[in-house]
Amino acid sequence: MYRATIVENLIESCMTELKAQGVSEKNVSIFRVPGALEIPLTAKKLAKSKKYDAIIVFGVVLKGDTYHFEQVADECARGAMNVSYECEIPVVFQVLCVYKLADALARSRGTKDNRGTEGAKTALAMISLLKTI
């Protein structure tokens, strides 16, 4: 897994928020993929299983010297959204696509703009919303 420390920070923040909102740890499954391009397929398999009310995806795509950054970031985002639309399940996209490693670190730690925390809040809000429709 690329940038494992940052992803683990995001997962930890997410789990802290889910627990604070009353979600039991036994109701959460965590799957790790080798890279960002593997996220959409994994999300699709999970969505099709009908076992989950929402899927939160975490990752880090860091800008390098090549066009590869744009390809990975764009396709990961598009793939996650396609899963959400096709399977009618929230796929909360919290893959950090950043130009500087410091930006990813800042968004994976602490309380301000923590994408792990925001991922949990968004998933819970979408679950609640979709139950009313």
C-alpha positions as CSV (number, residue, x, y, z in Angstrom):
1,M,0.0,0.0,0.0
2,Y,1.4,3.4,-1.0
3,R,1.7,6.1,1.7
4,A,0.6,3.6,4.3
5,T,1.2,5.8,7.3
6,I,-1.1,8.5,5.9
7,V,-3.8,6.0,5.0
8,E,-3.6,4.5,8.5
9,N,-4.0,8.0,10.0
10,L,-7.1,8.4,7.9
11,I,-8.5,5.1,8.9
12,E,-7.8,5.8,12.6
13,S,-9.6,9.2,12.4
14,C,-12.5,7.6,10.6
15,M,-12.9,4.9,13.2
16,T,-12.7,7.4,16.0
17,E,-15.5,9.4,14.5
18,L,-17.6,6.3,13.7
19,K,-17.3,5.1,17.3
20,A,-18.1,8.5,18.6
21,Q,-21.3,8.4,16.6
22,G,-22.3,5.0,18.0
23,V,-21.1,2.7,15.2
24,S,-19.7,-0.6,16.6
25,E,-16.3,-1.6,15.3
26,K,-17.7,-5.0,14.5
27,N,-19.9,-3.3,11.9
28,V,-16.9,-1.9,10.0
29,S,-14.8,-3.9,7.6
30,I,-11.4,-2.6,6.4
31,F,-9.9,-3.7,3.1
32,R,-6.4,-2.6,1.9
33,V,-5.5,-2.4,-1.7
34,P,-2.0,-2.0,-3.3
35,G,-2.7,1.4,-4.9
36,A,-5.3,4.0,-5.9
37,L,-6.2,2.4,-9.2
38,E,-7.3,-0.7,-7.4
39,I,-9.8,1.2,-5.2
40,P,-12.8,1.3,-7.7
41,L,-12.8,-2.4,-8.5
42,T,-12.6,-3.3,-4.8
43,A,-15.4,-0.8,-4.0
44,K,-17.5,-2.3,-6.8
45,K,-17.1,-5.8,-5.4
46,L,-18.0,-4.6,-1.9
47,A,-21.0,-2.7,-3.2
48,K,-22.3,-5.6,-5.2
49,S,-22.1,-7.8,-2.1
50,K,-25.0,-5.7,-0.6
51,K,-23.4,-6.2,2.8
52,Y,-22.6,-2.5,3.4
53,D,-24.6,0.7,3.7
54,A,-21.7,2.9,2.6
55,I,-18.1,2.6,1.4
56,I,-15.4,5.1,2.4
57,V,-12.2,5.0,0.3
58,F,-8.9,6.3,1.4
59,G,-5.7,6.7,-0.4
60,V,-3.0,9.2,-1.4
61,V,-1.9,10.2,-4.9
62,L,1.1,12.5,-4.7
63,K,2.1,14.7,-7.7
64,G,5.4,13.6,-9.2
65,D,7.2,14.7,-12.3
66,T,5.0,12.9,-14.8
67,Y,1.5,12.9,-16.1
68,H,0.8,9.7,-14.1
69,F,-0.6,11.7,-11.2
70,E,-3.4,13.1,-13.3
71,Q,-4.2,9.7,-14.7
72,V,-4.3,7.9,-11.4
73,A,-6.2,10.7,-9.6
74,D,-8.8,11.1,-12.3
75,E,-9.5,7.4,-12.9
76,C,-9.7,6.6,-9.2
77,A,-12.2,9.4,-8.7
78,R,-14.2,8.5,-11.8
79,G,-14.2,4.8,-10.9
80,A,-15.4,5.5,-7.4
81,M,-18.2,7.7,-8.6
82,N,-19.3,5.1,-11.2
83,V,-19.6,2.5,-8.5
84,S,-21.7,4.8,-6.4
85,Y,-24.0,5.6,-9.4
86,E,-24.2,2.0,-10.7
87,C,-24.7,0.3,-7.4
88,E,-26.7,3.1,-5.7
89,I,-24.5,3.1,-2.6
90,P,-22.5,6.0,-1.2
91,V,-18.9,5.7,-2.1
92,V,-17.3,8.5,0.0
93,F,-14.1,9.6,-1.9
94,Q,-11.4,10.6,0.6
95,V,-8.4,9.9,-1.6
96,L,-6.0,12.7,-1.1
97,C,-4.7,13.9,-4.5
98,V,-2.1,16.4,-3.4
99,Y,0.9,18.3,-4.7
100,K,2.9,18.2,-1.5
101,L,3.3,15.4,1.0
102,A,2.8,17.9,3.8
103,D,-0.7,18.6,2.5
104,A,-1.6,14.9,2.8
105,L,-0.1,14.7,6.3
106,A,-2.1,17.8,7.4
107,R,-5.3,16.3,6.1
108,S,-4.7,12.9,7.8
109,R,-3.9,14.2,11.3
110,G,-5.5,16.5,13.9
111,T,-9.0,17.9,13.9
112,K,-8.9,20.6,11.2
113,D,-9.8,19.3,7.7
114,N,-9.2,15.7,8.7
115,R,-10.5,13.7,5.8
116,G,-10.8,10.5,7.8
117,T,-13.2,12.3,10.2
118,E,-15.0,13.9,7.3
119,G,-15.3,10.6,5.5
120,A,-17.1,9.1,8.5
121,K,-19.4,12.0,8.8
122,T,-20.3,12.0,5.1
123,A,-21.0,8.3,5.1
124,L,-23.3,8.5,8.1
125,A,-25.1,11.5,6.6
126,M,-25.6,9.7,3.3
127,I,-26.8,6.5,5.0
128,S,-29.4,8.6,6.9
129,L,-30.5,10.6,3.9
130,L,-30.9,7.5,1.6
131,K,-33.1,5.8,4.2
132,T,-35.6,8.7,3.8
133,I,-35.8,8.5,0.0
